[in-house]
């Protein structure tokens, strides 16, 4: 039995990765009884599992709250475990400094988000074979240049990439709202609409979003959000993110959507809606956000992952 652990604070990312691993196993005639995928969206819980269980392969996100993937990586590599796992770092930061840190702290390979089946195949082809024949060495580092080639088409100048890597001058909620003293009515309308959408989408059993049933609700929410955000010069990038989000959703062929694809798309929509709800509360009501732009990177990251899945 091969134990595979996924650690990422974003549920939509672990859902996608789990699907890609299952797809690889199916394509290679590996029975479900021969592998076990464990998912942890809390990095501390993931670290505990790694310490208490014999994990063969760990897919580990870098940017997580509370403890970073680098810290988890260092913890694992410095502990005396029954078995040191193969560790594959997953990140949106495909730069030399990040890659250098991954090697330094003991990672064996890395994947750049959004995940692609080709990259998962390259990594699993190597390490499943090494594990089966007990050839894995903790110091074994995958040829990072090959992975670079696999992910080269992730490097582009798209709007989503520009927003993800854009540096903003910090602007607190209080400073931002000082410029807009007369938006109370519009704000309440936007807030009520977001509350309604959140309730409609997440009130189903197990909080799963049924994308087909709620497609029109989501598109209408995008349109209303775009109109609301047009009132704020400082939120022009966020308005464009909504336009991009809507464009990506309109690419979906609902009539040919499988239940698995619907589940994954729903996870991305859920992540975006919950992020927006949290952002709205901290900007317009609690007014305690030290930077109004903190949501843009997460929003862009979710849109990139969603687009990648829809284009598959």
C-alpha positions in Angstrom: 0.0 0.0 0.0 1.4 3.4 -1.1 0.4 6.2 1.3 0.2 9.6 -0.4 -0.4 12.7 1.8 -1.6 16.0 0.4 -1.1 19.2 2.6 -2.6 22.4 1.3 -4.8 24.9 3.1 -7.0 25.3 0.0 -9.6 22.6 -0.4 -9.9 23.2 -4.1 -6.2 22.5 -4.6 -6.2 19.2 -2.8 -9.4 18.2 -4.6 -7.7 18.8 -8.0 -4.5 17.0 -7.0 -6.4 14.1 -5.6 -8.4 13.8 -8.9 -5.1 14.0 -11.0 -3.5 11.3 -8.9 -6.6 9.0 -9.2 -6.6 9.6 -12.9 -2.9 8.6 -13.1 -3.6 5.5 -11.1 -6.5 4.5 -13.3 -4.5 5.1 -16.5 -1.7 2.9 -15.2 -4.0 0.1 -14.0 -3.1 0.6 -10.3 -6.0 -0.7 -8.2 -7.5 1.5 -5.4 -6.5 -1.1 -2.9 -2.9 -0.5 -3.6 -2.7 3.2 -2.7 -4.2 5.5 -0.1 -4.6 9.3 -0.4 -4.8 11.3 2.8 -5.8 14.9 2.6 -5.1 17.6 5.2 -6.1 21.2 4.7 -4.5 22.1 8.1 -0.7 22.0 7.9 -0.3 21.2 11.6 -2.6 18.1 11.2 -0.6 17.2 8.1 2.6 17.3 10.0 1.2 15.2 12.7 0.1 12.5 10.2 3.5 12.5 8.6 5.1 12.0 12.0 2.7 9.2 13.1 2.2 7.3 9.9 4.4 5.8 7.2 4.0 8.3 4.4 5.6 7.4 1.0 4.9 10.5 -0.9 4.0 14.0 0.4 2.7 16.8 -1.8 3.3 19.9 0.2 2.1 23.5 -0.4 4.5 26.3 0.4 2.2 29.3 1.2 0.0 28.3 4.1 -1.2 30.2 7.3 0.3 29.4 10.6 3.2 27.4 9.3 4.8 27.5 5.9 5.5 24.5 3.7 9.2 25.3 4.1 8.8 25.0 7.9 6.9 21.7 7.6 9.6 20.5 5.2 12.4 21.3 7.7 10.5 19.7 10.6 10.1 16.4 8.6 13.6 16.2 7.4 15.1 16.9 10.9 13.0 14.2 12.7 13.8 10.5 13.0 10.8 9.0 11.3 10.1 5.4 10.5 10.1 6.4 6.9 11.2 9.6 5.2 8.8 10.4 2.4 9.4 11.7 -1.0 8.5 15.4 -0.7 7.1 17.3 -3.7 6.6 21.0 -3.0 3.7 22.7 -4.8 3.8 26.5 -5.3 2.7 29.3 -7.5 6.2 30.8 -7.1 8.3 29.4 -10.0 11.5 31.4 -9.3 15.1 30.6 -8.6 15.1 31.6 -5.0 12.1 29.4 -4.2 13.6 26.4 -6.0 16.9 26.9 -4.2 15.2 26.9 -0.8 13.3 23.7 -1.8 16.5 21.9 -2.6 18.3 23.3 0.5 15.6 22.1 2.9 15.3 18.7 1.4 12.6 18.6 -1.2 12.9 16.0 -3.9 10.8 17.8 -6.6 8.3 20.5 -7.1 5.2 21.4 -9.1 4.0 24.8 -10.1 0.4 25.7 -9.7 -2.0 25.3 -11.4 -1.4 21.6 -11.4 -1.2 19.7 -14.7 -1.6 15.9 -15.2 1.6 15.8 -17.3 3.6 17.0 -14.3 1.9 14.6 -11.9 2.7 11.8 -14.4 6.4 12.6 -14.7 6.8 12.7 -10.9 4.7 9.6 -10.1 6.4 7.6 -12.9 9.7 8.1 -11.2 8.9 7.9 -7.5 6.3 5.1 -7.5 8.9 3.0 -9.3 11.7 4.0 -6.8 9.4 3.2 -3.8 8.3 -0.2 -5.2 11.9 -1.3 -5.7 13.2 0.4 -2.6 15.5 2.6 -4.5 14.4 5.9 -3.0 17.2 8.0 -1.4 16.2 10.9 0.8 18.9 13.0 -1.0 17.6 12.1 -4.4 16.6 15.3 -6.2 14.5 15.1 -9.3 16.0 16.8 -12.4 14.5 20.2 -11.7 15.2 21.4 -15.3 12.8 18.7 -16.6 10.1 19.9 -14.3 10.9 23.5 -15.4 10.2 22.3 -19.0 7.0 20.7 -18.0 5.8 23.9 -16.4 7.2 26.4 -18.9 3.8 27.1 -20.4 2.7 28.2 -16.9 4.9 31.2 -17.3 3.1 33.8 -19.3 2.0 37.4 -19.2 -1.7 36.8 -18.6 -3.7 39.2 -16.6 -4.1 36.6 -13.8 -0.3 36.2 -13.6 0.3 39.9 -13.5 -2.2 40.3 -10.6 -0.8 37.3 -8.7 2.7 38.7 -8.7 1.8 42.4 -8.5 3.1 44.4 -5.6 0.7 46.9 -4.1 1.4 49.8 -1.9 -0.5 48.9 1.3 -3.8 50.7 1.9 -5.7 50.0 5.1 -9.5 49.7 5.2 -9.8 52.9 7.2 -7.7 54.9 4.8 -9.6 53.5 1.8 -13.1 54.3 3.3 -12.2 57.9 4.2 -12.4 58.6 0.4 -15.9 57.2 0.1 -18.1 58.6 2.9 -21.4 58.3 0.9 -21.5 54.6 -0.2 -23.6 53.2 2.6 -26.6 52.3 0.5 -24.5 50.7 -2.3 -22.4 48.9 0.3 -25.5 47.4 2.0 -26.9 46.2 -1.3 -23.6 44.5 -2.2 -23.3 43.0 1.2 -26.8 41.6 1.1 -26.2 40.2 -2.4 -23.0 38.5 -1.3 -24.8 37.1 1.8 -27.6 35.8 -0.3 -25.2 34.1 -2.8 -23.2 32.6 0.0 -26.3 31.2 1.6 -27.8 29.8 -1.6 -24.5 28.2 -2.8 -23.4 26.8 0.6 -26.7 25.8 2.2 -26.8 22.4 0.4 -25.9 19.2 2.2 -22.1 18.9 2.9 -21.7 22.5 1.7 -21.1 21.2 -1.8 -21.8 23.7 -4.6 -24.0 22.2 -7.4 -22.5 24.3 -10.2 -25.1 23.5 -12.9 -28.0 24.5 -10.6 -26.4 27.7 -9.5 -24.7 28.8 -12.7 -27.1 31.8 -13.4 -26.8 32.9 -9.7 -23.0 33.0 -9.9 -23.0 34.9 -13.3 -25.5 37.4 -12.0 -23.4 37.9 -8.9 -20.4 38.6 -11.0 -22.3 41.2 -13.0 -23.5 43.0 -9.8 -20.1 42.9 -8.3 -18.5 44.5 -11.3 -21.1 47.3 -11.2 -20.4 47.8 -7.5 -16.6 47.8 -7.8 -16.7 50.3 -10.6 -17.3 53.0 -8.0 -13.8 52.5 -6.5 -10.7 53.5 -8.4 -8.6 51.5 -5.9 -10.5 48.3 -6.7 -10.1 48.3 -10.5 -7.9 45.2 -10.5 -10.5 43.4 -8.4 -13.2 44.5 -10.9 -11.1 43.0 -13.7 -10.7 39.8 -11.7 -14.5 39.5 -11.5 -14.6 40.0 -15.3 -12.0 37.3 -15.8 -13.9 35.0 -13.4 -17.1 35.5 -15.4 -15.2 34.9 -18.7 -13.8 31.6 -17.3 -17.2 30.4 -16.1 -18.7 31.1 -19.5 -16.2 28.7 -21.0 -17.8 25.8 -19.2 -19.9 23.5 -21.4 -22.6 22.7 -18.8 -24.3 20.1 -20.9 -21.2 17.9 -21.0 -20.0 18.5 -17.4 -19.3 15.3 -15.5 -20.1 15.1 -11.8 -16.4 15.1 -10.9 -15.8 18.2 -13.0 -18.8 19.9 -11.4 -17.5 19.1 -7.9 -14.1 20.6 -8.7 -15.5 23.7 -10.3 -17.8 24.0 -7.3 -14.8 23.9 -4.9 -13.2 26.8 -6.7 -16.4 28.8 -6.7 -16.8 28.1 -3.0 -13.2 29.2 -2.2 -13.8 32.5 -4.1 -17.1 33.2 -2.5 -15.8 32.5 1.0 -12.7 34.7 0.4 -14.9 37.5 -0.8 -17.2 37.2 2.2 -14.3 37.4 4.5 -12.8 40.3 2.6 -16.1 42.2 2.7 -16.4 41.8 6.5 -12.8 43.0 7.2 -12.9 45.9 4.7 -16.4 47.4 5.0 -17.7 46.4 8.5 -14.9 45.5 10.9 -12.6 47.9 9.0 -9.6 46.1 10.5 -7.8 45.0 7.3 -4.3 46.5 7.1 -4.3 46.0 3.3 -7.4 46.1 1.1 -5.5 44.3 -1.7 -4.8 41.1 0.3 -7.6 39.2 -1.5 -6.3 39.8 -5.1 -3.6 37.2 -5.0 -5.9 34.5 -3.7 -8.6 35.4 -6.2 -6.2 35.3 -9.1 -4.8 32.0 -7.9 -8.3 30.4 -7.7 -9.2 31.8 -11.2 -5.9 30.3 -12.6 -6.7 26.9 -11.2 -10.3 27.1 -12.4 -9.3 28.0 -15.9 -6.7 25.2 -16.0 -9.4 22.6 -15.0 -11.9 23.9 -17.5 -9.4 23.8 -20.4 -8.4 20.2 -19.8 
